[in-house]
Amino acid sequence: MPVKFFTIPFDHAAETFHDDEINDFMLKNSIQNVKAECFQANGKVYWSVILFYEAGLLPHEKEETESLSKEQGLLLKQLFAFRKARAEKDGIPVFIVATNKQLKDVVLTKPGTLEQLNQINGFGKKKLQLYGATILEIVATFYKDTPKAEDQKVDGPNEQ
């Protein structure tokens, strides 16, 4: 589970801790647990907060999950999280790592080899080399660790 750390100094002039950054973060993510503590260092007071969270989906990412089962939606969410982390690490836009459609195609085809991943439009030699092994590992681990559930549409009506 990802964590986010905040350390906020006490503003003596305003007599408050400025918590706008934490509030913005909490609105965009699903917070699972919070640990907070005040401490002093070098004569200053700080509020330290650790948030354990699940990243929320962006509106365009949420659209991609609408036609998927709950299980598939969870896998897609994991792939989005990988893409975001890798793009931030490499200092590139997320779509360079993979587009929403490419990740959705990964979920739908469940590739088990680089050759199978290569069959998805947009996964060429460079993407396979840079991200292929990690994507395959995410898919394999997900299906190994996730109990099989009946395919129910995410946020969709139940069909009978």
DSSP file (Angstrom, degrees, kcal/mol; ACC not computed):
  #  RESIDUE AA STRUCTURE BP1 BP2  ACC     N-H-->O    O-->H-N    N-H-->O    O-->H-N    TCO  KAPPA ALPHA  PHI   PSI    X-CA   Y-CA   Z-CA
    1    1 A M              0   0    0      0, 0.0    53,-0.1     0, 0.0     2,-0.0   0.000 360.0 360.0 360.0 129.8    0.0    0.0    0.0
    2    2 A P        -     0   0    0      0, 0.0    51,-2.1     0, 0.0     2,-0.3  -0.306 360.0-156.8 -68.0 153.8    1.5    3.4   -1.0
    3    3 A V  E     -A   52   0A   0     49,-0.2     2,-0.4     2,-0.0    49,-0.2  -0.942   7.3-157.8-129.2 153.3    2.2    6.0    1.7
    4    4 A K  E     -A   51   0A   0     47,-2.0    47,-2.8    -2,-0.3     2,-0.4  -0.999  10.4-152.1-132.3 130.3    2.5    9.7    1.6
    5    5 A F  E     -A   50   0A   0     -2,-0.4     2,-0.4    45,-0.2    45,-0.2  -0.846  11.5-176.1-105.0 137.0    4.4   11.7    4.3
    6    6 A F  E     -A   49   0A   0     43,-2.7    43,-3.1    -2,-0.4     2,-0.4  -0.999   7.1-174.9-128.5 134.6    3.7   15.3    5.2
    7    7 A T  E     -A   48   0A   0     -2,-0.4    41,-0.2    41,-0.2    -2,-0.0  -0.971  12.8-175.0-128.0 116.3    5.6   17.5    7.7
    8    8 A I  E     -A   47   0A   0     39,-3.0    39,-2.6    -2,-0.4     2,-0.1  -0.941  17.6-136.2-119.6 124.1    4.0   20.8    8.2
    9    9 A P  E     -A   46   0A   0      0, 0.0     9,-0.6     0, 0.0     2,-0.4  -0.461  29.1-106.9 -75.3 150.4    5.5   23.6   10.4
   10   10 A F  E     -C   17   0B   0     35,-2.7     2,-0.9     7,-0.1     7,-0.2  -0.629  25.7-138.2 -75.7 130.3    3.3   25.5   12.8
   11   11 A D  E  >> -C   16   0B   0      5,-3.0     5,-1.6    -2,-0.4     4,-1.4  -0.805  17.9-172.2 -92.1 103.2    2.6   29.0   11.5
   12   12 A H  T  45S+     0   0    0     -2,-0.9    -1,-0.2     1,-0.2     5,-0.0   0.855  82.0  56.2 -66.6 -34.9    2.9   31.2   14.7
   13   13 A A  T  45S+     0   0    0      1,-0.2    -1,-0.2    -3,-0.1    -2,-0.1   0.922 120.4  29.5 -63.5 -43.6    1.7   34.3   12.9
   14   14 A A  T  45S-     0   0    0      2,-0.2    -1,-0.2     0, 0.0    -2,-0.2   0.543 102.8-133.2 -91.2  -8.4   -1.6   32.6   11.9
   15   15 A E  T  <5S+     0   0    0     -4,-1.4     2,-0.3     1,-0.2    -3,-0.2   0.920  70.5  89.7  53.9  50.2   -1.6   30.3   14.9
   16   16 A T  E   <S-C   11   0B   0     -5,-1.6    -5,-3.0    -7,-0.1     2,-0.5  -0.979  78.6-109.8-158.8 165.8   -2.3   27.2   12.7
   17   17 A F  E     -C   10   0B   0     -2,-0.3     2,-0.8    -7,-0.2    -7,-0.1  -0.921  36.9-128.0 -97.9 132.4   -0.9   24.4   10.6
   18   18 A H        +     0   0    0     -9,-0.6     3,-0.2    -2,-0.5     4,-0.2  -0.741  34.4 172.1 -85.2 111.1   -1.6   25.0    6.9
   19   19 A D     >  +     0   0    0     -2,-0.8     4,-2.6     1,-0.2     5,-0.2   0.160  39.9 111.6-108.9  17.3   -3.3   21.7    5.8
   20   20 A D  H  > S+     0   0    0      1,-0.2     4,-2.6     2,-0.2     5,-0.2   0.901  79.1  51.6 -58.6 -42.8   -4.3   22.6    2.3
   21   21 A E  H  > S+     0   0    0     -3,-0.2     4,-2.0     1,-0.2    -1,-0.2   0.905 111.9  46.2 -63.5 -41.8   -1.8   20.2    0.7
   22   22 A I  H  > S+     0   0    0      2,-0.2     4,-2.7     1,-0.2    -1,-0.2   0.929 112.5  50.4 -65.5 -45.0   -3.0   17.3    2.9
   23   23 A N  H  X S+     0   0    0     -4,-2.6     4,-1.8     1,-0.2    -2,-0.2   0.910 110.2  49.8 -61.4 -42.7   -6.7   18.1    2.2
   24   24 A D  H  X S+     0   0    0     -4,-2.6     4,-1.1     1,-0.2    -1,-0.2   0.924 112.2  48.2 -60.3 -44.3   -6.0   18.2   -1.6
   25   25 A F  H  X S+     0   0    0     -4,-2.0     4,-0.7     1,-0.2     3,-0.5   0.909 110.4  51.3 -62.7 -42.9   -4.2   14.9   -1.5
   26   26 A M  H  < S+     0   0    0     -4,-2.7     3,-0.4     1,-0.2     5,-0.3   0.821 105.9  55.3 -67.1 -31.1   -7.0   13.3    0.6
   27   27 A L  H  < S+     0   0    0     -4,-1.8    -1,-0.2     1,-0.2    -2,-0.2   0.799 111.0  45.1 -69.9 -27.6   -9.7   14.5   -1.8
   28   28 A K  H  < S+     0   0    0     -4,-1.1    28,-0.8    -3,-0.5     2,-0.3   0.527 114.7  47.6 -94.3  -7.7   -7.9   12.7   -4.7
   29   29 A N  E  < S-B   55   0A   0     -4,-0.7     2,-0.9    -3,-0.4    26,-0.2  -0.898  81.7-111.3-135.2 160.3   -7.1    9.4   -3.0
   30   30 A S  E     -B   54   0A   0     24,-2.9    24,-2.5    -2,-0.3     2,-0.4  -0.823  36.4-146.6 -93.4 106.1   -8.8    6.8   -0.9
   31   31 A I  E     +B   53   0A   0     -2,-0.9    22,-0.3    -5,-0.3     3,-0.1  -0.595  22.1 176.6 -80.4 127.2   -7.2    7.1    2.5
   32   32 A Q  E     -     0   0A   0     20,-3.5     2,-0.3    -2,-0.4    21,-0.2   0.768  66.0  -3.0 -98.6 -33.9   -7.0    3.7    4.3
   33   33 A N  E     -B   52   0A   0     19,-1.6    19,-2.8     2,-0.0     2,-0.4  -0.987  58.2-153.8-159.4 152.4   -5.1    4.8    7.5
   34   34 A V  E     -B   51   0A   0     -2,-0.3     2,-0.4    17,-0.2    17,-0.2  -0.997   6.0-174.4-134.6 136.3   -3.6    7.9    9.1
   35   35 A K  E     +B   50   0A   0     15,-2.3    15,-3.1    -2,-0.4     2,-0.3  -0.996  16.2 175.2-127.3 126.7   -0.9    8.3   11.6
   36   36 A A  E     +B   49   0A   0     -2,-0.4     2,-0.3    13,-0.2    13,-0.2  -0.961   6.4 169.4-134.6 149.4   -0.2   11.8   12.9
   37   37 A E  E     -B   48   0A   0     11,-2.3    11,-3.2    -2,-0.3     2,-0.4  -0.968  25.0-136.5-158.5 139.6    2.1   13.2   15.5
   38   38 A C  E     +B   47   0A   0     -2,-0.3     2,-0.3     9,-0.2     9,-0.2  -0.777  32.2 168.6 -94.5 144.8    3.3   16.7   16.6
   39   39 A F  E     -B   46   0A   0      7,-2.3     7,-3.1    -2,-0.4     2,-0.4  -0.971  27.9-127.9-149.6 164.0    7.0   17.1   17.4
   40   40 A Q  E     +B   45   0A   0     -2,-0.3     2,-0.3     5,-0.2     5,-0.2  -0.931  23.7 172.0-116.5 141.0    9.5   19.8   18.1
   41   41 A A  E >  S-B   44   0A   0      3,-2.3     3,-1.9    -2,-0.4    -2,-0.0  -0.960  72.0  -8.1-146.8 129.0   12.8   20.3   16.4
   42   42 A N  T 3  S-     0   0    0     -2,-0.3     3,-0.1     1,-0.3    -1,-0.0   0.863 129.3 -55.0  52.9  39.8   15.2   23.3   16.7
   43   43 A G  T 3  S+     0   0    0      1,-0.2     2,-0.3     0, 0.0    -1,-0.3   0.510 115.5 112.6  76.3   4.5   12.6   25.1   18.8
   44   44 A K  E <   - B   0  41A   0     -3,-1.9    -3,-2.3   -35,-0.0     2,-0.4  -0.834  62.5-130.4-111.3 150.3    9.9   24.8   16.1
   45   45 A V  E     - B   0  40A   0     -2,-0.3   -35,-2.7    -5,-0.2     2,-0.3  -0.817  27.4-177.6-100.9 136.7    6.7   22.8   16.2
   46   46 A Y  E     -AB   9  39A   0     -7,-3.1    -7,-2.3    -2,-0.4     2,-0.5  -0.931  22.8-143.2-131.5 154.4    5.8   20.5   13.4
   47   47 A W  E     -AB   8  38A   0    -39,-2.6   -39,-3.0    -2,-0.3     2,-0.5  -0.986  19.2-164.1-115.7 120.8    2.9   18.2   12.5
   48   48 A S  E     -AB   7  37A   0    -11,-3.2   -11,-2.3    -2,-0.5     2,-0.4  -0.922   8.5-176.7-110.2 129.1    4.0   15.0   10.8
   49   49 A V  E     -AB   6  36A   0    -43,-3.1   -43,-2.7    -2,-0.5     2,-0.5  -0.985  13.5-164.4-129.9 133.1    1.3   12.9    9.0
   50   50 A I  E     -AB   5  35A   0    -15,-3.1   -15,-2.3    -2,-0.4     2,-0.5  -0.978  11.0-164.0-114.6 123.7    1.6    9.6    7.3
   51   51 A L  E     -AB   4  34A   0    -47,-2.8   -47,-2.0    -2,-0.5     2,-0.6  -0.933   7.5-158.1-109.5 125.4   -1.3    8.7    5.0
   52   52 A F  E     +AB   3  33A   0    -19,-2.8   -20,-3.5    -2,-0.5   -19,-1.6  -0.902  35.7 160.6 -97.4 124.6   -1.8    5.1    3.8
   53   53 A Y  E     - B   0  31A   0    -51,-2.1     2,-0.5    -2,-0.6   -22,-0.2  -0.898  47.2-130.5-145.3 165.2   -3.8    5.3    0.6
   54   54 A E  E     - B   0  30A   0    -24,-2.5   -24,-2.9    -2,-0.3    -2,-0.0  -0.995  46.0-111.8-115.5 127.9   -5.1    3.8   -2.6
   55   55 A A  E     - B   0  29A   0     -2,-0.5   -26,-0.2   -26,-0.2     2,-0.2  -0.325  29.5-128.3 -62.6 135.8   -4.7    6.2   -5.5
   56   56 A G        -     0   0    0    -28,-0.8     2,-0.3     1,-0.1    -1,-0.1  -0.480  24.7-108.2 -79.4 155.3   -7.9    7.5   -6.9
   57   57 A L        -     0   0    0     -2,-0.2    -1,-0.1     1,-0.1    20,-0.0  -0.637  27.0-122.9 -84.2 141.6   -8.6    7.2  -10.6
   58   58 A L    >>  -     0   0    0     -2,-0.3     4,-2.7     1,-0.1     3,-0.7  -0.444  34.6-102.3 -73.6 157.5   -8.6   10.3  -12.7
   59   59 A P  H 3> S+     0   0    0      0, 0.0     4,-1.7     0, 0.0    -1,-0.1   0.881 123.5  47.9 -52.9 -43.0  -11.8   11.0  -14.6
   60   60 A H  H 3> S+     0   0    0      1,-0.2     4,-0.8     2,-0.2    -3,-0.0   0.799 113.2  49.2 -70.6 -26.0  -10.4    9.7  -17.9
   61   61 A E  H <> S+     0   0    0     -3,-0.7     4,-0.8     2,-0.2     3,-0.4   0.867 105.9  56.7 -75.8 -37.0   -9.1    6.6  -16.2
   62   62 A K  H >X S+     0   0    0     -4,-2.7     3,-1.0     1,-0.2     4,-0.6   0.882 100.8  58.2 -61.0 -38.6  -12.4    6.0  -14.5
   63   63 A E  H >< S+     0   0    0     -4,-1.7     3,-1.0     1,-0.2     4,-0.4   0.871  99.7  58.9 -58.1 -37.1  -14.1    5.9  -17.9
   64   64 A E  H 3< S+     0   0    0     -4,-0.8     3,-0.4    -3,-0.4    -1,-0.2   0.767 103.3  52.0 -65.7 -25.6  -11.8    3.1  -18.9
   65   65 A T  H X< S+     0   0    0     -3,-1.0     3,-1.7    -4,-0.8    89,-0.5   0.597  83.9  89.5 -86.9 -11.0  -13.0    0.9  -16.1
   66   66 A E  T << S+     0   0    0     -3,-1.0    -1,-0.2    -4,-0.6    -2,-0.1   0.821  91.8  40.8 -60.5 -34.3  -16.8    1.2  -16.8
   67   67 A S  T 3  S+     0   0    0     -3,-0.4    -1,-0.3    -4,-0.4     2,-0.2   0.344 102.6  91.8 -95.7   7.5  -17.0   -1.8  -19.2
   68   68 A L  S <  S-     0   0    0     -3,-1.7    86,-2.6    86,-0.1     2,-0.0  -0.623  79.3-108.4-101.6 158.9  -14.7   -4.0  -17.1
   69   69 A S  B  >  -D  153   0C   0     84,-0.2     4,-2.7    -2,-0.2    84,-0.2  -0.308  40.3-103.1 -70.7 167.2  -15.5   -6.5  -14.4
   70   70 A K  H  > S+     0   0    0     82,-1.4     4,-2.0    80,-0.3     5,-0.2   0.920 124.5  50.9 -58.6 -43.6  -14.5   -5.5  -10.8
   71   71 A E  H  > S+     0   0    0     79,-0.2     4,-1.8     1,-0.2    -1,-0.2   0.926 111.5  46.3 -60.3 -46.8  -11.5   -7.8  -11.0
   72   72 A Q  H  > S+     0   0    0      1,-0.2     4,-2.6     2,-0.2    -1,-0.2   0.885 109.4  55.5 -64.5 -38.8  -10.4   -6.3  -14.3
   73   73 A G  H  X S+     0   0    0     -4,-2.7     4,-2.1     1,-0.2    -1,-0.2   0.878 106.1  51.5 -61.2 -38.7  -10.9   -2.8  -12.9
   74   74 A L  H  X S+     0   0    0     -4,-2.0     4,-1.9     2,-0.2    -1,-0.2   0.910 110.5  47.9 -65.0 -42.4   -8.6   -3.6  -10.0
   75   75 A L  H  X S+     0   0    0     -4,-1.8     4,-2.3     2,-0.2    -2,-0.2   0.920 110.5  51.4 -64.2 -43.1   -5.9   -4.8  -12.3
   76   76 A L  H  X S+     0   0    0     -4,-2.6     4,-2.6     1,-0.2    -1,-0.2   0.900 107.3  53.7 -60.9 -39.6   -6.3   -1.7  -14.5
   77   77 A K  H  X S+     0   0    0     -4,-2.1     4,-2.2     1,-0.2    -1,-0.2   0.899 108.4  49.7 -61.6 -40.8   -5.9    0.5  -11.4
   78   78 A Q  H  X S+     0   0    0     -4,-1.9     4,-2.4     2,-0.2    -1,-0.2   0.901 110.7  49.6 -64.5 -40.6   -2.7   -1.3  -10.5
   79   79 A L  H  X S+     0   0    0     -4,-2.3     4,-2.7     2,-0.2    -2,-0.2   0.889 109.2  51.7 -66.7 -38.4   -1.4   -0.7  -14.1
   80   80 A F  H  X S+     0   0    0     -4,-2.6     4,-2.6     2,-0.2    -2,-0.2   0.916 109.8  50.2 -61.1 -42.4   -2.3    3.0  -13.9
   81   81 A A  H  X S+     0   0    0     -4,-2.2     4,-2.4     2,-0.2    -2,-0.2   0.910 111.4  47.9 -64.0 -42.4   -0.4    3.3  -10.6
   82   82 A F  H  X S+     0   0    0     -4,-2.4     4,-2.9     2,-0.2     5,-0.3   0.950 112.0  50.0 -59.8 -48.6    2.7    1.6  -12.1
   83   83 A R  H  X S+     0   0    0     -4,-2.7     4,-2.5     1,-0.2    -2,-0.2   0.909 111.7  47.8 -58.1 -44.7    2.5    3.9  -15.1
   84   84 A K  H  X S+     0   0    0     -4,-2.6     4,-2.4     2,-0.2    -1,-0.2   0.936 113.8  46.2 -63.3 -47.5    2.2    7.0  -13.0
   85   85 A A  H  X S+     0   0    0     -4,-2.4     4,-2.3     1,-0.2    -2,-0.2   0.913 114.7  47.2 -63.1 -43.0    5.1    6.0  -10.7
   86   86 A R  H  X S+     0   0    0     -4,-2.9     4,-2.4    -5,-0.2    -1,-0.2   0.903 111.9  50.0 -67.2 -40.6    7.3    5.0  -13.7
   87   87 A A  H  X>S+     0   0    0     -4,-2.5     5,-2.3    -5,-0.3     4,-1.1   0.909 111.8  48.3 -64.4 -41.9    6.5    8.2  -15.6
   88   88 A E  H  <5S+     0   0    0     -4,-2.4     3,-0.3    -5,-0.2    -2,-0.2   0.916 111.9  49.9 -63.4 -42.4    7.3   10.3  -12.5
   89   89 A K  H  <5S+     0   0    0     -4,-2.3    -2,-0.2     1,-0.2    -1,-0.2   0.903 117.3  39.9 -61.8 -42.2   10.6    8.5  -12.0
   90   90 A D  H  <5S-     0   0    0     -4,-2.4    -1,-0.2    -5,-0.1    -2,-0.2   0.547 108.3-123.7 -86.4  -8.0   11.6    8.9  -15.7
   91   91 A G  T  <5 +     0   0    0     -4,-1.1    -3,-0.2    -3,-0.3    -4,-0.1   0.880  69.9 120.4  67.8  38.9   10.3   12.5  -15.8
   92   92 A I  S   <S-     0   0    0     -5,-2.3    -1,-0.2    -6,-0.1    -2,-0.1  -0.866  71.4 -87.7-129.2 162.0    8.0   11.8  -18.8
   93   93 A P    >>  -     0   0    0      0, 0.0     3,-1.5     0, 0.0     4,-0.7  -0.386  39.6-118.0 -66.7 150.5    4.3   12.1  -19.4
   94   94 A V  H >> S+     0   0    0      1,-0.3     4,-2.0     2,-0.2     3,-0.7   0.831 110.1  64.5 -60.6 -33.8    2.3    9.0  -18.5
   95   95 A F  H 34 S+     0   0    0      1,-0.3    -1,-0.3     2,-0.2     4,-0.1   0.709  92.7  63.5 -67.9 -17.0    1.1    8.3  -22.0
   96   96 A I  H <4 S+     0   0    0     -3,-1.5    -1,-0.3     1,-0.1    -2,-0.2   0.885 105.3  45.5 -70.0 -38.3    4.7    7.7  -23.1
   97   97 A V  H << S-     0   0    0     -3,-0.7     2,-0.3    -4,-0.7    -2,-0.2   0.968 139.2 -38.7 -66.7 -52.8    4.8    4.7  -20.8
   98   98 A A     <  -     0   0    0     -4,-2.0    -1,-0.3   -18,-0.1    -2,-0.1  -0.902  57.5-118.8-170.9 144.7    1.4    3.5  -22.0
   99   99 A T     >  -     0   0    0     -2,-0.3     4,-2.2    -3,-0.1     5,-0.2  -0.391  35.4-106.9 -81.0 166.0   -1.9    5.0  -23.0
  100  100 A N  H  > S+     0   0    0      1,-0.2     4,-2.5     2,-0.2     5,-0.2   0.917 122.1  51.8 -57.1 -43.9   -5.2    4.2  -21.3
  101  101 A K  H  > S+     0   0    0      1,-0.2     4,-2.5     2,-0.2    -1,-0.2   0.906 107.8  51.2 -62.5 -42.2   -6.2    2.1  -24.2
  102  102 A Q  H  > S+     0   0    0      1,-0.2     4,-1.8     2,-0.2    -1,-0.2   0.919 112.2  46.2 -62.2 -42.9   -3.0    0.1  -24.2
  103  103 A L  H  X S+     0   0    0     -4,-2.2     4,-2.1     2,-0.2    -1,-0.2   0.887 111.6  51.4 -68.4 -37.0   -3.3   -0.7  -20.5
  104  104 A K  H  X S+     0   0    0     -4,-2.5     4,-2.4     1,-0.2    -2,-0.2   0.904 108.4  52.1 -64.0 -39.5   -7.0   -1.6  -20.9
  105  105 A D  H  X S+     0   0    0     -4,-2.5     4,-2.3     2,-0.2     5,-0.2   0.862 106.3  54.3 -63.7 -35.4   -5.9   -4.0  -23.8
  106  106 A V  H  X S+     0   0    0     -4,-1.8     4,-2.1     2,-0.2    -1,-0.2   0.938 109.7  47.5 -60.5 -46.2   -3.4   -5.5  -21.4
  107  107 A V  H  < S+     0   0    0     -4,-2.1    -2,-0.2     1,-0.2    -1,-0.2   0.912 114.6  45.9 -61.6 -43.1   -6.2   -6.2  -18.9
  108  108 A L  H  < S+     0   0    0     -4,-2.4    -1,-0.2     1,-0.2    -2,-0.2   0.828 120.8  36.6 -72.7 -32.4   -8.5   -7.7  -21.5
  109  109 A T  H  < S-     0   0    0     -4,-2.3    -1,-0.2    -5,-0.2    -2,-0.2   0.651  87.3-150.1 -96.6 -16.1   -5.8   -9.9  -23.1
  110  110 A K     <  -     0   0    0     -4,-2.1    -3,-0.1    -5,-0.2    -4,-0.1   0.927  19.7-152.3  47.2  59.0   -3.9  -11.0  -20.0
  111  111 A P        -     0   0    0      0, 0.0    -1,-0.1     0, 0.0    29,-0.1  -0.311  21.7-175.7 -63.6 143.1   -0.5  -11.4  -21.8
  112  112 A G        +     0   0    0      1,-0.1     2,-0.3    27,-0.1    -2,-0.1   0.488  66.4  39.7-113.7  -9.5    1.8  -13.9  -20.2
  113  113 A T  S  > S-     0   0    0      1,-0.1     4,-2.2    23,-0.0     5,-0.2  -0.911  82.6-112.7-136.0 163.1    4.8  -13.3  -22.5
  114  114 A L  H  > S+     0   0    0     -2,-0.3     4,-2.3     1,-0.2     5,-0.1   0.849 118.1  57.6 -62.8 -34.0    6.6  -10.4  -24.2
  115  115 A E  H  > S+     0   0    0      2,-0.2     4,-0.6     1,-0.2    -1,-0.2   0.912 107.8  45.9 -62.7 -42.1    5.4  -11.8  -27.5
  116  116 A Q  H >4 S+     0   0    0      1,-0.2     3,-0.8     2,-0.2     4,-0.3   0.897 112.7  50.1 -67.7 -39.4    1.8  -11.6  -26.4
  117  117 A L  H >< S+     0   0    0     -4,-2.2     3,-1.6     1,-0.2    -2,-0.2   0.865 103.4  60.8 -64.7 -35.5    2.3   -8.1  -25.0
  118  118 A N  H 3< S+     0   0    0     -4,-2.3    -1,-0.2     1,-0.3    -2,-0.2   0.715  92.2  67.5 -63.7 -21.5    3.9   -7.2  -28.4
  119  119 A Q  T << S+     0   0    0     -3,-0.8     2,-0.5    -4,-0.6    -1,-0.3   0.658  79.8  94.5 -74.0 -15.7    0.6   -8.0  -30.1
  120  120 A I  S X  S-     0   0    0     -3,-1.6     3,-2.3    -4,-0.3   -18,-0.1  -0.667  93.0-105.9 -80.3 127.4   -1.0   -5.1  -28.3
  121  121 A N  T 3  S+     0   0    0     -2,-0.5   -16,-0.1     1,-0.3    -1,-0.1  -0.287 105.2  25.2 -55.1 124.6   -1.0   -2.0  -30.6
  122  122 A G  T 3  S+     0   0    0     -4,-0.2     2,-1.3     1,-0.1    -1,-0.3   0.208  88.2 110.5 105.0 -13.9    1.6    0.4  -29.3
  123  123 A F    <   +     0   0    0     -3,-2.3    -1,-0.1    -6,-0.2    -3,-0.1  -0.718  45.9 160.5 -95.9  87.6    3.9   -2.0  -27.5
  124  124 A G     >  -     0   0    0     -2,-1.3     4,-2.5    -3,-0.1     5,-0.2  -0.169  57.5 -73.9 -92.9-168.7    6.9   -2.0  -29.7
  125  125 A K  H  > S+     0   0    0      1,-0.2     4,-2.3     2,-0.2     5,-0.1   0.881 128.6  47.8 -57.3 -44.9   10.5   -3.1  -29.1
  126  126 A K  H  > S+     0   0    0      2,-0.2     4,-2.7     1,-0.2     5,-0.2   0.932 113.4  45.9 -67.5 -46.2   11.4   -0.1  -26.9
  127  127 A K  H  >>S+     0   0    0      1,-0.2     4,-3.1     2,-0.2     5,-1.1   0.899 113.3  50.9 -63.4 -39.4    8.3   -0.2  -24.7
  128  128 A L  I  X>S+     0   0    0     -4,-2.5     4,-1.0     3,-0.2     5,-0.6   0.925 112.7  46.4 -62.1 -43.1    8.7   -4.0  -24.3
  129  129 A Q  I  <5S+     0   0    0     -4,-2.3    -2,-0.2    -5,-0.2    -1,-0.2   0.914 121.3  36.5 -65.6 -43.7   12.3   -3.5  -23.3
  130  130 A L  I  <5S+     0   0    0     -4,-2.7    -2,-0.2    -5,-0.1    -3,-0.2   0.888 139.6   5.0 -78.6 -40.9   11.6   -0.7  -20.8
  131  131 A Y  I  X5S+     0   0    0     -4,-3.1     4,-2.5    -5,-0.2     5,-0.2   0.557  99.7  94.3-124.3 -12.9    8.3   -1.7  -19.3
  132  132 A G  I  X<S+     0   0    0     -5,-1.1     4,-2.7    -4,-1.0     5,-0.2   0.896  87.1  47.4 -56.2 -50.7    7.3   -5.2  -20.6
  133  133 A A  H  ><S+     0   0    0     -5,-0.6     4,-2.1     1,-0.2    -1,-0.2   0.895 114.2  47.9 -61.4 -40.4    8.7   -7.3  -17.8
  134  134 A T  H  > S+     0   0    0      2,-0.2     4,-2.5     1,-0.2    -1,-0.2   0.914 111.6  49.5 -68.0 -42.1    7.2   -5.2  -15.1
  135  135 A I  H  X S+     0   0    0     -4,-2.5     4,-2.4     1,-0.2    -2,-0.2   0.930 111.9  48.5 -62.3 -44.8    3.8   -5.1  -16.8
  136  136 A L  H  X S+     0   0    0     -4,-2.7     4,-2.8    -5,-0.2    -1,-0.2   0.888 110.8  51.6 -62.0 -38.2    3.8   -8.9  -17.2
  137  137 A E  H  X S+     0   0    0     -4,-2.1     4,-2.8    -5,-0.2     5,-0.3   0.908 108.8  50.5 -65.1 -41.8    4.8   -9.3  -13.5
  138  138 A I  H  X S+     0   0    0     -4,-2.5     4,-2.3     2,-0.2    -2,-0.2   0.931 113.6  45.4 -60.9 -45.8    1.9   -7.1  -12.4
  139  139 A V  H  X S+     0   0    0     -4,-2.4     4,-2.3     2,-0.2     5,-0.2   0.944 115.5  46.1 -63.3 -48.6   -0.5   -9.1  -14.5
  140  140 A A  H  X S+     0   0    0     -4,-2.8     4,-1.7     1,-0.2    -2,-0.2   0.923 114.9  46.6 -62.3 -45.5    0.9  -12.5  -13.3
  141  141 A T  H  X S+     0   0    0     -4,-2.8     4,-2.6    -5,-0.2     5,-0.2   0.898 110.5  54.0 -64.3 -40.7    1.0  -11.4   -9.6
  142  142 A F  H  X S+     0   0    0     -4,-2.3     4,-1.9    -5,-0.3    -1,-0.2   0.944 112.6  41.5 -59.4 -49.1   -2.5  -10.0   -9.8
  143  143 A Y  H  < S+     0   0    0     -4,-2.3    -1,-0.2     1,-0.2    -2,-0.2   0.745 115.4  51.2 -75.0 -21.8   -4.0  -13.2  -11.2
  144  144 A K  H  < S+     0   0    0     -4,-1.7    -1,-0.2    -5,-0.2    -2,-0.2   0.876 120.0  34.5 -75.4 -38.8   -2.0  -15.4   -8.8
  145  145 A D  H  < S+     0   0    0     -4,-2.6    -2,-0.2    -5,-0.2    -3,-0.2   0.606 103.6  80.7 -93.6 -14.5   -3.0  -13.3   -5.7
  146  146 A T  S  < S-     0   0    0     -4,-1.9     2,-0.1    -5,-0.2     3,-0.1  -0.835  77.3-129.7-101.2 121.7   -6.6  -12.4   -6.7
  147  147 A P        -     0   0    0      0, 0.0     2,-0.2     0, 0.0    -2,-0.1  -0.404  37.5 -98.1 -64.3 143.5   -9.3  -15.0   -6.1
  148  148 A K        -     0   0    0     -5,-0.1     2,-0.3    -2,-0.1    -5,-0.0  -0.433  46.4-169.1 -65.4 129.0  -11.5  -15.5   -9.2
  149  149 A A        -     0   0    0     -2,-0.2     2,-0.1    -3,-0.1   -78,-0.1  -0.843  31.2 -94.6-117.1 156.1  -14.7  -13.4   -9.0
  150  150 A E        -     0   0    0     -2,-0.3     2,-0.9     1,-0.1   -80,-0.3  -0.443  51.3-101.3 -64.2 142.1  -17.7  -13.5  -11.1
  151  151 A D        +     0   0    0    -82,-0.1     2,-0.4    -2,-0.1    -1,-0.1  -0.566  53.5 167.2 -72.1 105.9  -17.5  -10.9  -13.8
  152  152 A Q        -     0   0    0     -2,-0.9   -82,-1.4     6,-0.1   -81,-0.1  -0.971  39.5-109.8-117.4 136.9  -19.7   -8.1  -12.6
  153  153 A K  B >   -D   69   0C   0     -2,-0.4     3,-1.0     4,-0.3     2,-0.4  -0.387  32.5-111.6 -68.0 140.9  -19.5   -4.7  -14.4
  154  154 A V  T 3  S-     0   0    0    -86,-2.6   -86,-0.1   -89,-0.5    -1,-0.1  -0.605  96.0 -13.4 -72.4 125.8  -17.8   -1.9  -12.4
  155  155 A D  T 3  S+     0   0    0     -2,-0.4    -1,-0.3     1,-0.2   -89,-0.1   0.713 113.8 121.9  55.1  22.8  -20.5    0.7  -11.6
  156  156 A G  S <  S-     0   0    0     -3,-1.0    -1,-0.2     1,-0.1     2,-0.1  -0.682  70.3 -89.5-111.5 167.4  -22.8   -1.0  -14.1
  157  157 A P        -     0   0    0      0, 0.0     2,-0.4     0, 0.0    -4,-0.3  -0.401  45.6-105.0 -72.2 151.7  -26.2   -2.5  -13.7
  158  158 A N        -     0   0    0     -6,-0.1     2,-0.3    -2,-0.1    -6,-0.1  -0.622  34.6-142.1 -75.7 131.6  -26.6   -6.2  -12.9
  159  159 A E              0   0    0     -2,-0.4    -1,-0.0     1,-0.1    -3,-0.0  -0.747 360.0 360.0 -95.8 143.7  -27.5   -8.2  -15.9
  160  160 A Q              0   0    0     -2,-0.3    -1,-0.1     0, 0.0    -2,-0.0   0.356 360.0 360.0-125.5 360.0  -29.9  -11.1  -15.5
